[in-house]
């Protein structure tokens, strides 16, 4: 049998004590990578998951960690630009409660973006409402249009938006479009060529180019943000991408989602975040943005950002802080629910303390692994008194948090490890009874149509418990 092997393999197998050498090499490899991972100072569950993966898959595990493991990006120069930005202070009295002031300070300390105001904040439910409003506002643009998206598909929805941007670019409006190279991977250079020929600029966030072998690729670090700013006065952000999958007018199974249309000083912060991302992705000098005179409004608001360029996990901290500060209710809506220990403790503590805690998740998300991972936490939450509702049959894609009667967060961030640590995300938090009331009515309606998960559900060991346990173990690696 040995004679059938190639000569090189015969020579290798003839080396004395080959098994001993391989064992020693594997042990050294495991110790070295273990120290590397431990020094990353991640949550224990994530550290353990990586260690098990690397031990079970020697050498191959290193490649997985190299491409998908945690990384940090340094953007200090851009943060200095943010620190110098002329952001007007909010008028006094809009965040009167000590809890609101504390959360505003927490957000500003971790992002550099101060509290501000909006003259208008409109909730746009589902893609049809968002796309109609967006195309109408783009048609009225006179100076500039800035867009940043994770998913931009070259389908009917994407084509309609592209053609609207082409028309404005030909009319002399400055158009800049920033797309994530992975999320928008189906959008080709041919598709965006009419934009470029009309005078618009198109850039790709973290394109998959060949890099020097000693530099780790950024395959796992994406911009998940959805930002549109028109003439510096109208802003859009939230969870809705540019795709037919989110337009209920085109598909009966379109995602159920939520977006924001904003006016007022808060739009400055949205555009500043876009300008930083554009500068980072293109290497161009910081954009010179001409803003309108301050437009103080009656809706206290604040932009919150997070990403692998900061270790503070600002969106994660604000969510946990808001849950701890709640005195009446905590209603959370998310398509992907994989909480860390701090977030899980906050939710269960609120429920054990007698608050009305509700969790609204999809009955079946677009990832079965994520669905199993989310359900692995249900028993603990149900035992603490959390009311869990599973929405279906449409995929729920809304990301929102409501605390008490005034505090609300809407944005692009899911309630999971990826959004809190790996993705570039953006959310807007509000201190406003009117907007919070609208969000409460929406969540109440969704929960009324979503069956509630019962604590006494029968669960098979092999069909549910084992897949859920494996999914929870793997989820920190995603």
C-alpha positions, 0 to 999 in steps of 0.5 A: 500500500505504501508503494502506491503513494507518491514519492514525496509522501513516502519520504515524509512517512519515513521520517522517524518519530513523525507522529511525535513531531506533529503532536508537538507542532499541534500543541505549540500551535494551539498554545500560541493561538490560545494566547492570541485569542485570550489577549483579545479580551472578548466575552468568555463564550466567544473565547471558548468557542474560538478555542474549541474550533481551533482545537477541533480543526488544527491549522485549518482553524487558523485560516478561519480565525485569520479571515473571520476572527476579531479585528480592530480598525484605526480611524483616529484621523476621522475621529478628529474630524468628528471632534472638530465638527460644528454640531449645534448644542440642543436647546435645554429642557428636552432631556429632563430626566436624569436617566435620559441625561446619563444615556446622552452622556454615555452615547456622546462619550463613546461616539463623539456625537452630542445630543441634538434635535429633529424638527420631524421624525417619521416612522416608515413601515415597510419598503413601499413607504420608504421607497416612495418617500425617498424617490420623492425627496431625491427628485427635489434635491438641488445640491447633493445626495449622499447614500450608504447601503449594505445591500443594494440589489440591481433589481427593479427597486435598485434600478428605479433608485439608480435612474432617479440618481442619474437624473439628478446627477445630470441636473448638476446635483453631487451624488455619492454612493457608498456600497458594501462590497459583500452585501452589494456583491451582485451589483456590478460595475456595469450596473452603476456605470450610468451613474458614473457617466452622469457625474456621480461618484461610486465607492465600495466599502472593504472591497475584496482585493489582494493584499500583502500576505501579512495584512489580515483581510477585512472580509468579516467587517462590513458596513451594515449602515443605511444612510441617505442625506439629501441637501443636508436637510433630509435624512433616512436611516433604519433597517431597510436596504435597496432590494425587491425583497423589502417591497411588499408591493412587489412580493407578498413575502417581503420583509417586515421592516422599519425606517426613519425619515428625519429633518432638523439638526440630527441630519448633520450627524447622519451626514457626518457619519457618511462623510467619515465612511466615504473618506475612509473607503475612498482615501479622499480628503474629508468632505467639505459640507455646507450645512443649513442654519441650525434648525432646532426642533422639539424632538430630542434625538442623538445618533449612535454609531459603533463598529470595529474601529472602536472598542466601546461598543456604543450601541450595545452599551446604550441598549443595556443602559436603557434597559437598566434605566427603564421603570415601566416597560422594555419592548425589544424588536430584532430579527437576530437575537444572540445577546451577550451576558450583559444584555441577557442579564439586563433583560432578565433583571428587568422582567424579574423586577416586575417590568413589562418586558417583551421580545418580538423576533421572527418565527423563522429568520433567513438563517436557521442557525440564528433562529436556533441560537435565539431560541436557545435563550428562550427558557431563561427569558421565559423563566424570568417573565419575559413575554416572547412573540414570534412574528410570521410568516413574513420575515421580521427585519425591524430593529427597535427598542422602546423603554417606558413612555419616551425613550426609543431606538431605531436603526440598523443594528441587530441584537447580536454579536455581529452588530455590536462588535463586527459591523459598522452600525448606526442607530438614532435614539429619541426622547419624545413621547409622541414618537415613542407612542407611535412605536409602542402602537406599532409593536403592540399591533405586531405582538397581537398578531404574533403568537406568544411562546409558552414556557411549557412547550414540548421540546425534543432533545435531538430536534431542538435542544441539541441544535440550539446548543450547537447554534449558541456555541457557534454564534459568537464566531459569526 
